[in-house]
């Protein structure tokens, strides 16, 4: 064992001395010793092939070996081939010399293939070993000198000079050693009787046979030979042939008789009996043949394979009962048969190909091997001719699978390709291998929406984040190219970006509202959506989504008249002479909702005297339902509730103060005693005050504009009046309204100037009309009249105890906290403008 370790160390130190490179016709040959440690250098493949190291990395260089043993690996970063595992030449090649194995290095993009042969040099790591520890011989004392005795051969797995080189026999006076060499170069020894034996002098002899190899350092093995001297038997068996030859098919059945040998012994009787046996068999070797010791018939008892061992050479021995032997040789040739099917191996195959690959693109590199020889080992590779692929022959036993036409993944995404390898033997053997090829996608299809226009409905006052609808788009592509993301176009809605109102889930396509929508502000939103795939470059398509906002009864009615004030009291005045149906006032309210949510109804909720007043259900008019009497209280307080028609309905209340009296002093004396409870709204905030201020500002602005327009028209009329035009053109007519029995009517009248006019006569109008919440109501102007006709103007009415309002308040206003209106004709001094 020590010489063996020393040999390994010596070889490891001198590794570079044994590395030889030969490049002939595109092939490289390296020579390395066996038993090298893992990671040791074998060869610089980049330098020897004239390749750049970057080419090895970009081409994903890899080694393809014929079997599963990965003896060497490729270091792509350095371009070196290094040892991957310990290589035992004896296990790899046995007695075969030279010992080598082949591999190919494969580069992709473009495909390149280089053949490499690595020769394994033998080192003297085995000593000769005899099959037995002792050899026992029985030799007759009458054996003549020159008789040859075959000795067991020693086995040395090494080859060349490291194999068994010679035998030596311990010096003695009776025997000498003779050495022979077989056709395969192996050595065996024969012991020759040099001088006669005398059993009476010495019946046993002990010799030592030594086998020596030619390695450095030299290694050896020994065996003891024990010789027993027998009484005389002076003839040895002799074979009929010095060499026997036979042949057998490699697939022959066990039990088949291969050959029969025979030997003759000139002795007679018992001494002439001969037995047969095989000699020089290595210890532990499995011999597939067996000899009948009595008949010499040799039959097949094991498996034989031409590819493993094409021939056998066996030593024969014939021995008589006294141990006298004769020797011969049997050579058996194994006849090859087509018993091995071709083996298909995918040397380079990714399993995928892009659908935009042009014809001629290499799909796979295929290796086909057949262990048979001659025509039995010649193979052909084919595929189905209907597939868009074809086979192209490459290097020795290598084929490339290439595309024959363009591919379309959307039509056929996968191919199941059956590779058929057939040899030329008889009978023909073939092998099939199916490979699954996936056509990888490219982004050649844009997303497609299921609808060109989507519509969604949402009720106003929705919660932020509520889903409105989900849109869907499909893409015929696959994987990332079919992964669709949804986006909103950055359009503007009411001066704000779309993203301020809506959002879309980029993955699911669910559109959500980001804020609570108000039907009264915007009734419909139109947004655009883009679907974009994840390809490179990406493809996209657009669609439109219309979001309809549905009204909800979220606004209570707003009472416009009478105006409720916190610091002063406003009262309507009813004379005691008022008849049934007398119009006291009209409650005017609006609802900003739409549809039935804006339909209003008016009801009298509470009253000082419910038998005196009623409220019109539809128009909100407060009228008397009986004759006013002196017994009726002067102070009447009515609470009117205004309800809309929504579900659930919303309402608002308003308090109407009515003064039943014929004179103002009576009214004033009553209302001065009133103590008003100031009702404050705890929820009144800064924002409400700000809103009221803005409304007031807008109202004043509108009033100024209206007055300016009126003055402008009046100035124009004055210019026309004093011009040379006919007086009929320059004359202006105004509409003068009057109220009687709850009916407003209008007629034309000339402008007037009059002082101290008394107007008790009604004026007729061209068409009746009633109070409403919209437009401009007529205002009686008692400051002037012409020819007994009172002057009227359309405009804004002032209300006692309040700021400006759009309703007539009557001709009187007192500069005190309590104001009273009288619903009858008065006499005043006027100056009609």
C-alpha positions in Angstrom: 0.0 0.0 0.0 2.8 2.4 0.7 4.3 2.2 -2.8 0.9 2.8 -4.2 0.5 6.1 -2.2 3.9 7.1 -3.2 3.1 6.6 -6.8 0.0 8.8 -6.6 1.9 11.6 -5.0 4.6 11.4 -7.7 2.0 11.5 -10.4 0.2 14.5 -8.8 3.4 16.5 -8.6 4.2 15.9 -12.3 0.8 16.4 -13.7 1.8 19.0 -16.2 4.5 16.7 -17.7 1.8 14.2 -18.7 -0.7 16.7 -20.2 -0.4 16.5 -24.0 -2.5 18.3 -26.5 -3.1 17.3 -30.1 -5.4 19.1 -32.4 -6.0 17.4 -35.8 -8.9 18.1 -38.1 -10.9 19.9 -35.4 -10.3 17.2 -32.7 -8.3 17.8 -29.5 -6.6 15.0 -27.6 -5.4 15.3 -24.0 -3.4 12.8 -22.0 -3.6 12.7 -18.3 -2.6 10.1 -15.6 -5.3 8.2 -13.7 -6.1 8.9 -10.0 -5.9 12.7 -10.4 -7.5 14.7 -7.6 -10.7 16.6 -8.3 -10.1 20.1 -9.6 -6.8 19.4 -11.2 -6.0 20.9 -14.6 -6.6 18.8 -17.7 -6.4 21.3 -20.6 -6.9 24.9 -21.7 -9.8 24.3 -24.1 -10.2 28.0 -25.0 -6.5 28.3 -26.0 -6.4 25.0 -27.9 -9.6 25.7 -29.8 -8.6 29.4 -30.4 -11.8 30.6 -28.7 -12.3 33.6 -26.5 -13.4 32.9 -22.9 -16.3 35.2 -23.4 -17.5 33.0 -26.3 -17.6 30.1 -23.9 -19.8 32.1 -21.5 -22.1 33.6 -24.1 -22.5 30.3 -26.0 -23.3 28.4 -22.7 -20.5 26.0 -23.4 -21.0 22.5 -21.8 -19.5 19.1 -22.1 -21.5 16.1 -23.5 -20.1 12.7 -22.4 -21.2 9.4 -23.8 -22.1 7.9 -20.4 -23.3 9.2 -17.1 -19.9 9.5 -15.5 -18.8 13.1 -15.3 -15.1 12.5 -15.1 -14.3 16.1 -16.1 -16.1 19.4 -16.1 -15.6 22.7 -17.9 -14.7 25.9 -16.1 -16.4 28.5 -18.4 -14.8 31.5 -16.7 -11.2 30.3 -17.4 -11.8 27.9 -20.4 -10.2 25.0 -18.6 -11.2 21.4 -18.4 -10.6 20.1 -14.9 -11.0 16.8 -13.2 -14.4 16.3 -11.6 -14.0 12.9 -10.0 -11.2 10.3 -9.6 -10.6 8.3 -12.7 -9.7 4.7 -12.3 -8.2 3.5 -15.6 -8.6 -0.2 -14.6 -12.3 0.3 -14.0 -12.8 2.4 -17.1 -10.9 0.3 -19.6 -9.7 -2.9 -17.9 -6.9 -4.2 -20.0 -7.7 -2.1 -23.0 -4.8 0.1 -24.1 -4.6 2.9 -24.9 -7.5 3.9 -22.6 -9.4 6.9 -23.5 -12.9 8.4 -23.5 -14.5 10.9 -25.9 -16.6 13.9 -25.2 -18.0 16.9 -27.1 -18.0 20.5 -26.2 -21.2 22.2 -27.4 -21.5 26.0 -28.0 -24.8 27.7 -28.8 -25.9 30.8 -30.7 -24.5 29.8 -33.2 -24.2 26.1 -32.6 -20.7 24.8 -32.7 -19.5 21.3 -31.8 -15.9 20.2 -31.0 -14.7 16.6 -30.3 -12.3 16.0 -27.5 -10.5 12.7 -26.6 -8.9 12.3 -23.2 -6.4 9.5 -22.8 -6.0 8.0 -19.4 -2.4 7.0 -18.7 -1.8 4.2 -16.4 0.2 4.6 -13.1 1.6 1.7 -11.2 -1.1 1.6 -8.5 -1.6 -2.2 -8.4 0.8 -4.9 -7.5 0.7 -8.3 -9.1 -1.7 -10.7 -7.2 -1.9 -14.4 -7.5 -5.4 -16.0 -7.5 -4.4 -18.3 -4.6 -2.1 -18.0 -1.7 -0.6 -21.4 -2.2 -0.1 -23.8 -5.2 -0.2 -27.5 -4.4 1.5 -29.8 -6.9 1.8 -33.6 -6.9 4.7 -34.8 -9.1 5.6 -38.4 -9.7 9.2 -39.2 -8.9 9.5 -40.8 -12.3 8.6 -37.6 -14.0 11.4 -37.1 -16.6 13.4 -33.9 -16.6 12.2 -31.2 -18.9 8.6 -31.8 -17.8 6.7 -28.6 -17.8 4.3 -27.6 -15.0 1.8 -24.8 -15.6 1.6 -22.3 -12.7 -1.2 -19.9 -11.8 -0.7 -16.6 -13.4 -0.6 -13.4 -11.3 -3.0 -10.6 -12.2 -2.0 -7.0 -12.5 -4.7 -4.6 -13.6 -2.1 -2.1 -14.8 -1.0 -2.0 -18.4 2.2 -1.3 -20.3 5.3 -1.3 -18.2 3.3 -1.1 -15.1 1.7 -4.5 -15.8 3.2 -7.8 -14.9 6.7 -8.1 -16.5 8.3 -11.2 -15.2 8.3 -14.2 -12.8 11.1 -15.5 -10.6 11.4 -18.7 -8.7 13.3 -19.2 -5.5 16.5 -21.0 -6.3 16.5 -24.8 -6.0 18.2 -27.8 -7.5 15.2 -29.5 -9.1 13.1 -26.8 -10.9 13.7 -23.8 -13.1 11.3 -21.2 -14.4 10.3 -20.5 -18.0 8.3 -17.5 -18.9 6.0 -17.0 -22.0 4.0 -14.1 -23.5 0.5 -14.5 -24.9 -0.8 -12.7 -28.0 -2.3 -10.0 -25.9 1.0 -9.3 -24.2 0.2 -11.0 -20.9 2.9 -13.1 -19.2 2.6 -16.5 -17.7 5.2 -18.9 -16.2 5.9 -22.6 -16.5 8.0 -24.6 -14.0 10.4 -27.1 -15.7 11.8 -30.1 -13.9 15.6 -29.7 -14.2 16.7 -32.8 -12.2 14.9 -36.0 -11.2 13.0 -36.3 -8.0 13.5 -39.0 -5.4 10.6 -39.4 -3.1 12.6 -41.4 -0.7 15.1 -38.6 -0.3 12.7 -35.8 -0.1 8.9 -36.3 -0.5 8.0 -32.5 -0.3 9.4 -29.4 -1.7 8.5 -25.7 -0.9 9.2 -23.0 -3.5 8.3 -19.3 -3.7 7.1 -17.9 -7.0 7.4 -14.1 -7.3 5.7 -11.9 -9.9 7.2 -8.5 -10.6 5.8 -5.5 -12.6 7.8 -2.9 -14.4 6.5 0.2 -12.6 8.5 2.8 -10.7 8.8 1.9 -7.9 8.5 -1.7 -8.7 5.8 -3.8 -7.1 5.6 -7.5 -6.7 3.5 -10.4 -5.4 4.4 -13.9 -4.3 2.8 -17.3 -3.9 4.0 -20.5 -2.1 4.3 -23.7 -4.2 4.0 -26.9 -2.2 5.2 -30.0 -4.2 4.4 -33.5 -3.1 6.5 -36.2 -4.8 4.4 -39.3 -5.9 5.4 -42.7 -7.0 6.3 -43.2 -10.6 3.8 -42.4 -13.4 6.1 -41.7 -16.3 3.7 -40.5 -19.0 1.8 -37.2 -19.1 -1.5 -36.5 -20.9 -1.1 -34.9 -24.3 -3.8 -32.8 -26.0 -4.7 -33.6 -29.6 -4.3 -29.9 -30.6 -1.9 -27.3 -29.3 -4.6 -24.6 -29.9 -8.3 -25.1 -30.2 -10.5 -22.5 -31.9 -14.3 -22.0 -31.7 -16.9 -19.3 -32.3 -20.3 -18.6 -30.8 -23.1 -16.1 -31.4 -23.4 -13.5 -28.7 -27.0 -14.3 -28.1 -26.5 -18.1 -27.9 -28.5 -19.8 -25.2 -26.9 -21.0 -22.0 -26.0 -24.7 -22.2 -24.8 -24.5 -25.8 -21.8 -26.7 -26.4 -19.0 -24.5 -27.8 -16.3 -27.1 -28.4 -14.9 -30.5 -27.1 -11.2 -31.0 -26.3 -9.4 -34.3 -25.6 -6.0 -35.4 -24.3 -4.3 -38.8 -24.5 -2.2 -40.4 -21.7 0.1 -43.2 -22.8 -0.1 -44.9 -19.4 -2.5 -47.7 -19.0 -5.2 -48.4 -16.5 -5.6 -46.0 -13.6 -2.6 -43.9 -14.5 -4.1 -43.3 -18.0 -7.3 -41.6 -16.7 -7.4 -37.9 -17.7 -9.4 -35.0 -16.2 -9.9 -31.6 -17.8 -9.9 -28.1 -16.3 -9.3 -24.4 -17.0 -6.2 -22.8 -15.7 -4.8 -19.3 -15.4 -8.2 -17.8 -14.5 -8.0 -14.6 -12.6 -9.4 -14.6 -9.1 -13.0 -13.4 -9.0 -13.4 -13.3 -12.8 -16.7 -14.6 -14.1 -15.9 -17.1 -16.9 -19.0 -17.6 -19.1 -17.8 -21.1 -20.1 -17.5 -24.4 -18.3 -15.6 -27.6 -19.1 -16.7 -31.1 -18.4 -13.8 -32.6 -16.4 -14.4 -36.1 -17.8 -15.5 -35.5 -21.4 -13.7 -32.2 -22.2 -17.0 -30.7 -23.5 -17.1 -26.9 -23.2 -20.5 -25.2 -22.8 -21.8 -21.7 -22.3 -23.0 -21.1 -18.8 -23.0 -17.3 -18.6 -23.9 -14.2 -20.6 -21.6 -13.1 -23.4 -21.6 -9.8 -25.2 -19.6 -8.9 -28.2 -19.6 -5.2 -27.2 -18.0 -6.1 -23.8 -15.5 -8.8 -25.0 -15.2 -9.8 -28.6 -13.1 -13.0 -27.8 -11.9 -15.3 -25.0 -8.5 -17.1 -24.7 -8.6 -19.9 -22.2 -5.8 -22.2 -21.0 -6.6 -25.9 -20.9 -5.1 -28.5 -18.6 -5.3 -32.3 -18.8 -4.2 -34.2 -15.6 -3.9 -37.9 -14.9 -4.6 -39.3 -11.4 -1.0 -38.8 -10.4 -1.0 -35.2 -11.1 0.9 -35.4 -14.4 -0.5 -32.7 -16.6 -0.7 -31.6 -20.2 -1.5 -28.1 -21.5 -3.3 -26.5 -24.5 -5.2 -23.3 -25.4 -8.8 -22.5 -26.5 -9.6 -19.4 -28.4 -13.3 -18.5 -28.6 -14.5 -15.8 -31.1 -17.8 -14.0 -30.2 -19.9 -13.3 -33.4 -21.7 -10.0 -33.3 -25.4 -9.9 -33.7 -27.8 -6.9 -34.1 -28.9 -7.1 -30.5 -28.6 -3.5 -29.5 -31.2 -0.9 -30.4 -30.0 2.7 -31.2 -30.0 5.0 -28.2 -31.3 8.6 -28.7 -29.8 11.2 -26.4 -30.7 14.9 -26.4 -27.3 16.5 -26.3 -28.7 20.0 -26.3 -32.4 20.7 -25.9 -34.2 23.6 -24.2 -37.7 22.4 -24.9 -38.8 25.9 -26.1 -38.6 27.9 -29.2 -39.8 31.4 -30.0 -42.7 31.7 -32.4 -40.8 34.3 -34.4 -37.9 32.0 -35.1 -37.0 32.0 -38.8 -36.8 28.7 -40.8 -33.5 26.9 -40.2 -33.3 27.7 -36.4 -31.7 24.9 -34.5 -34.1 23.4 -32.0 -32.0 20.5 -30.6 -28.7 18.7 -30.9 -29.3 14.9 -30.9 -26.8 12.1 -30.3 -27.6 8.6 -31.6 -25.4 5.7 -30.4 -25.5 2.0 -31.3 -23.2 -0.4 -29.5 -23.2 -2.9 -32.4 -20.5 -3.0 -35.0 -20.5 -2.8 -38.8 -23.8 -2.3 -40.4 -25.5 -3.3 -37.2 -24.1 0.0 -35.7 -25.0 2.3 -38.6 -28.1 4.4 -37.7 -30.5 6.9 -39.3 -32.7 9.4 -37.6 -36.1 10.5 -38.9 -39.2 12.5 -37.8 -42.8 12.8 -39.0 -42.7 14.6 -42.3 -45.9 16.5 -41.6 -44.2 18.5 -38.8 -42.7 21.9 -39.5 -39.3 20.5 -38.6 -36.5 18.5 -40.3 -33.5 16.5 -39.4 -30.0 17.6 -40.5 -27.0 15.4 -40.2 -24.1 16.9 -38.3 -20.9 15.4 -36.9 -20.3 11.7 -36.2 -23.5 10.2 -34.8 -24.9 13.7 -34.2 -28.0 15.3 -35.8 -29.6 18.7 -35.5 -33.4 19.3 -35.4 -34.2 22.5 -37.2 -37.3 24.4 -38.2 -38.6 24.0 -41.7 -41.1 26.9 -41.7 -42.4 29.7 -39.5 -44.4 28.9 -36.3 -47.5 30.4 -34.8 -48.1 29.8 -31.1 -51.7 31.0 -31.3 -52.5 28.3 -33.9 -50.5 25.5 -32.3 -48.7 26.2 -29.0 -46.9 22.8 -28.5 -45.5 20.0 -30.6 -44.9 16.4 -29.7 -42.0 15.3 -31.8 -41.2 11.6 -32.1 -37.6 10.9 -33.1 -37.1 7.5 -34.7 -33.6 6.0 -34.8 -33.1 2.9 -37.1 -30.0 0.8 -37.7 -29.1 -1.2 -40.8 -28.7 -4.6 -39.1 -30.8 -7.7 -39.6 -33.3 -7.8 -38.2 -33.7 -4.0 -38.2 -33.8 -2.5 -34.7 -35.1 0.9 -34.0 -35.8 3.2 -31.0 -38.2 6.1 -30.6 -37.9 9.1 -28.3 -40.7 11.7 -27.9 -39.8 15.2 -27.1 -42.2 17.9 -26.1 -41.5 21.3 -27.7 -43.2 24.4 -26.5 -43.6 27.4 -28.7 -42.8 30.5 -26.6 -44.9 33.5 -27.1 -44.1 36.9 -28.5 -46.2 40.0 -28.0 -48.0 40.0 -31.4 -51.6 40.4 -30.2 -53.2 43.5 -28.5 -55.8 43.1 -25.7 -59.4 43.1 -26.9 -62.3 44.4 -24.8 -65.5 42.4 -24.7 -67.5 45.6 -25.2 -66.7 48.8 -27.1 -68.8 50.8 -24.5 -69.5 50.0 -20.9 -72.2 51.5 -18.8 -72.6 51.6 -15.0 -75.1 53.1 -12.6 -74.4 54.3 -9.1 -76.6 56.0 -6.6 -75.4 59.3 -5.4 -73.9 59.7 -1.9 -72.1 56.4 -2.4 -69.4 55.3 -0.1 -65.9 56.0 -1.4 -64.3 52.9 -2.7 -67.5 51.2 -3.8 -67.0 49.1 -7.0 -69.0 50.4 -10.0 -68.3 47.7 -12.6 -65.6 45.3 -13.8 -64.3 45.5 -17.3 -62.6 42.6 -19.0 -60.1 42.4 -21.9 -58.6 39.2 -23.4 -55.2 38.7 -25.1 -54.4 35.8 -27.3 -50.8 35.9 -26.2 -49.4 34.0 -23.3 -47.6 34.6 -20.0 -46.4 38.1 -19.5 -47.5 39.1 -23.0 -51.1 38.2 -21.9 -50.9 39.8 -18.5 -53.3 42.8 -18.9 -53.1 45.9 -16.8 -55.9 48.5 -16.8 -55.4 52.3 -16.7 -57.6 55.4 -16.7 -56.8 58.1 -19.2 -55.9 61.3 -17.5 -58.9 63.3 -18.9 -60.5 66.1 -17.0 -63.9 66.0 -15.4 -65.3 69.3 -14.2 -61.8 70.8 -14.2 -60.3 67.9 -12.1 -58.4 64.8 -13.4 -60.3 61.6 -13.7 -58.1 60.1 -11.0 -59.7 62.5 -8.5 -63.1 60.7 -9.0 -62.4 57.2 -10.1 -59.7 54.5 -9.8 -59.3 51.2 -11.5 -57.6 48.0 -10.2 -54.8 47.4 -12.7 -55.1 43.7 -12.3 -58.8 42.9 -12.0 -60.2 45.9 -14.0 -62.6 46.8 -11.2 -63.5 50.5 -11.4 -64.2 52.2 -8.0 -65.5 55.6 -7.1 -62.9 57.5 -5.0 -65.4 60.0 -3.6 -69.1 60.3 -2.9 -70.9 61.5 -6.1 -73.6 64.1 -6.1 -76.4 63.8 -8.7 -77.2 67.5 -8.3 -73.7 68.4 -9.4 -72.9 65.9 -12.2 -75.4 63.4 -13.5 -73.1 61.5 -15.8 -69.4 60.8 -16.1 -67.6 59.5 -19.2 -64.2 58.0 -18.7 -61.8 56.2 -21.0 -60.0 53.0 -20.0 -56.8 51.6 -21.6 -55.9 47.9 -21.4 -52.2 47.3 -21.9 -50.4 43.9 -21.9 -47.0 43.2 -20.3 -45.1 42.5 -23.5 -42.1 44.4 -24.8 -43.0 46.6 -26.5 -46.5 46.6 -24.9 -49.7 46.7 -26.9 -52.9 48.3 -25.8 -56.5 49.0 -26.7 -59.1 51.5 -25.4 -62.8 51.5 -24.4 -65.2 54.0 -22.9 -67.2 53.7 -19.7 -70.3 55.9 -18.9 -71.2 56.2 -15.2 -74.8 57.3 -14.6 -75.4 58.9 -11.2 -78.9 58.1 -9.9 -80.7 60.6 -7.7 -81.2 59.9 -4.0 -83.5 61.8 -1.7 -80.6 63.4 0.1 -81.8 67.0 0.3 -84.6 68.2 2.4 -86.9 70.9 1.1 -85.6 74.5 1.5 -88.1 77.2 2.5 -87.5 80.3 0.5 -90.5 82.2 1.9 -91.3 83.3 4.5 -87.7 83.9 5.5 -87.0 82.8 9.1 -84.9 85.3 11.1 -83.5 85.0 14.5 -83.5 88.6 15.7 -86.8 90.0 14.4 -90.3 88.9 14.0 -92.1 89.0 10.7 -95.9 88.7 10.7 -98.6 88.6 8.0 -101.6 90.9 8.6 -105.1 89.8 8.0 -108.0 92.2 8.4 -111.0 91.1 10.6 -113.2 91.7 7.6 -111.4 89.0 5.5 -113.7 86.5 3.9 -113.4 82.8 3.5 -110.5 81.9 1.2 -108.6 85.0 1.9 -105.0 84.5 0.8 -102.8 85.3 3.9 -99.5 84.4 2.3 -97.8 81.6 0.4 -95.1 79.3 1.7 -92.5 78.8 -1.1 -90.0 76.0 -0.9 -87.7 74.2 -3.3 -85.9 70.8 -3.3 -82.7 70.4 -5.3 -83.4 66.7 -5.8 -85.0 65.6 -9.1 -88.0 63.5 -10.0 -90.4 62.5 -7.3 -87.8 63.4 -4.7 -88.5 67.0 -5.6 -92.3 66.8 -5.5 -93.4 68.9 -2.5 -96.5 68.9 -0.4 -97.5 71.4 2.3 -99.4 70.6 5.5 -100.4 72.6 8.6 -98.7 70.9 11.5 -99.7 73.2 14.3 -101.8 76.4 14.6 -103.2 78.6 17.3 -106.6 78.1 15.8 -106.7 75.2 13.3 -110.3 76.1 12.4 -109.2 79.5 11.0 -106.5 78.6 8.4 -105.6 75.9 5.9 -102.5 75.3 3.7 -102.8 74.3 0.0 -101.3 70.8 -0.3 -99.6 71.5 -3.6 -99.1 75.3 -3.8 -98.4 76.1 -0.1 -101.0 78.9 0.0 -102.3 79.8 3.4 -106.0 80.8 3.3 -108.8 81.4 5.7 -111.4 78.7 5.9 -114.0 80.8 7.7 -115.0 84.4 8.4 -112.7 86.2 10.8 -114.5 87.4 13.9 -113.7 89.8 16.7 -113.2 86.8 19.0 -110.2 85.6 17.1 -106.9 86.3 18.8 -104.7 88.9 17.3 -101.6 86.7 17.5 -101.8 83.6 15.3 -98.9 81.2 15.1 -98.9 78.6 12.3 -96.3 75.8 11.8 -96.2 74.5 8.3 -94.3 71.3 7.4 -93.0 70.9 3.8 -92.4 67.2 2.7 -90.9 65.8 -0.4 -92.1 62.6 -2.1 -88.8 60.6 -1.7 -88.3 57.3 0.1 -87.8 58.0 2.9 -89.3 61.5 2.7 -87.5 64.6 4.0 -89.2 67.6 5.4 -88.7 71.2 6.6 -90.9 73.3 8.9 -91.5 77.0 8.8 -93.3 79.2 11.4 -95.8 81.8 10.0 -96.9 84.6 12.4 -100.2 86.1 11.4 -101.7 89.3 13.0 -105.5 89.5 12.9 -106.2 93.2 13.2 -107.6 96.2 11.3 -105.0 98.8 12.5 -101.3 98.9 13.0 -101.4 100.3 16.5 -103.4 97.3 17.6 -100.9 95.0 16.0 -98.0 96.9 17.5 -99.4 96.9 21.0 -99.8 93.1 20.8 -96.4 92.3 19.3 -94.4 94.6 21.6 -95.4 92.3 24.4 -94.0 89.3 22.7 -90.9 87.8 24.1 -89.2 85.9 21.4 -87.3 82.8 22.3 -84.1 82.9 20.4 -83.6 79.5 18.8 -80.1 78.7 18.1 -78.9 75.9 16.1 -76.1 74.1 17.9 -74.8 72.7 14.6 -74.4 76.1 13.0 -70.8 76.3 11.7 -68.5 78.6 10.1 -69.2 77.1 6.7 -72.9 77.9 6.9 -72.2 81.5 7.7 -69.7 81.6 4.9 -72.3 80.1 2.5 -74.9 82.7 3.5 -72.4 85.5 3.0 -71.6 84.2 -0.5 -75.3 83.9 -1.4 -76.0 87.4 -0.2 -73.1 88.8 -2.2 -74.3 87.1 -5.3 -77.8 88.4 -4.7 -76.6 92.0 -4.2 -74.5 91.7 -7.4 -77.5 90.5 -9.4 -79.6 93.4 -7.9 -77.0 96.0 -9.0 -76.9 94.5 -12.5 -80.7 94.6 -12.8 -80.9 98.2 -11.6 -78.1 99.2 -14.0 -80.0 97.6 -16.9 -83.2 99.3 -15.9 -81.4 102.7 -15.7 -79.8 102.0 -19.1 -83.2 101.2 -20.7 -84.8 104.3 -19.1 -82.0 106.6 -20.5 -82.5 105.0 -23.9 -86.3 105.7 -23.7 -85.6 109.3 -22.7 -83.3 109.7 -25.7 -85.9 108.3 -28.1 -88.6 110.4 -26.5 -86.8 113.7 -27.2 -85.7 112.6 -30.7 -87.3 113.4 -34.0 -88.9 109.9 -34.2 -92.7 109.6 -34.1 -94.1 109.8 -30.6 -95.7 106.4 -30.9 -92.2 104.8 -31.2 -90.8 106.8 -28.3 -93.6 105.9 -26.0 -92.9 103.1 -23.4 -95.4 100.8 -21.9 -94.9 98.9 -18.7 -96.6 95.9 -17.3 -98.6 96.8 -14.2 -99.6 93.9 -12.0 -102.4 93.8 -9.4 -103.5 91.0 -7.0 -107.1 90.3 -6.4 -108.8 87.2 -5.0 -105.5 85.3 -5.1 -105.0 86.1 -8.8 -102.3 88.2 -10.3 -103.0 89.9 -13.6 -101.1 92.3 -15.9 -102.0 95.0 -18.4 -100.2 97.8 -20.3 -100.0 101.3 -18.9 -98.1 104.4 -19.6 -95.5 105.7 -17.2 -96.8 108.2 -14.6 -96.0 110.8 -12.1 -98.4 111.6 -9.3 -98.5 112.8 -5.8 -101.0 112.2 -3.0 -102.7 109.6 -5.1 -105.4 107.4 -3.6 -105.6 104.0 -5.4 -108.5 101.9 -4.4 -109.6 100.8 -7.8 -108.2 97.6 -9.2 -106.4 97.6 -12.5 -107.2 94.9 -15.1 -104.4 92.8 -16.7 -104.0 90.9 -19.9 -103.4 87.4 -18.3 -103.6 85.9 -14.8 -100.7 84.3 -13.0 -99.9 83.0 -9.5 -97.0 83.3 -7.1 -94.2 80.9 -7.8 -90.7 80.2 -6.6 -89.0 81.2 -9.8 -88.8 84.5 -11.8 -89.4 88.0 -10.7 -92.8 88.8 -9.0 -94.5 92.1 -9.6 -94.0 94.9 -7.0 -96.5 97.5 -6.3 -95.0 101.0 -6.3 -97.3 103.3 -4.4 -95.1 106.3 -4.9 -96.7 107.5 -8.1 -99.8 107.2 -10.4 -101.0 108.9 -13.5 -104.6 109.4 -14.4 -105.7 107.5 -11.3 -103.8 104.4 -12.5 -101.3 103.1 -9.9 -97.7 102.4 -10.9 -96.2 98.9 -10.7 -92.8 97.5 -11.2 -91.3 94.1 -11.6 -88.4 93.6 -9.3 -87.2 92.7 -5.9 -89.5 93.1 -2.9 -88.3 94.1 0.5 -89.5 92.3 3.5 -90.1 93.8 6.9 -87.9 92.4 9.5 -85.5 90.8 7.1 -83.0 91.4 4.4 -83.8 91.6 0.7 -86.1 88.8 -0.5 -87.7 88.0 -3.8 -91.3 88.5 -2.6 -93.7 91.4 -2.1 -93.8 92.6 1.4 -96.3 95.5 1.2 -95.8 99.2 1.3 -94.9 99.6 5.0 -91.7 98.9 7.0 -91.0 100.1 10.4 -87.6 100.8 11.8 -88.2 98.7 14.9 -87.8 95.1 15.9 -91.5 94.2 15.2 -92.8 94.8 11.7 -96.3 94.3 10.5 -97.7 94.1 6.9 -101.2 95.1 6.0 -102.9 93.3 3.1 -105.1 96.2 2.0 -104.9 99.4 0.0 -103.2 102.4 1.6 -103.0 106.0 0.8 -99.5 107.6 0.7 -97.7 110.4 -1.0 -95.7 109.1 -3.9 -93.5 110.3 -6.6 -93.6 107.9 -9.5 -90.3 107.8 -11.3 
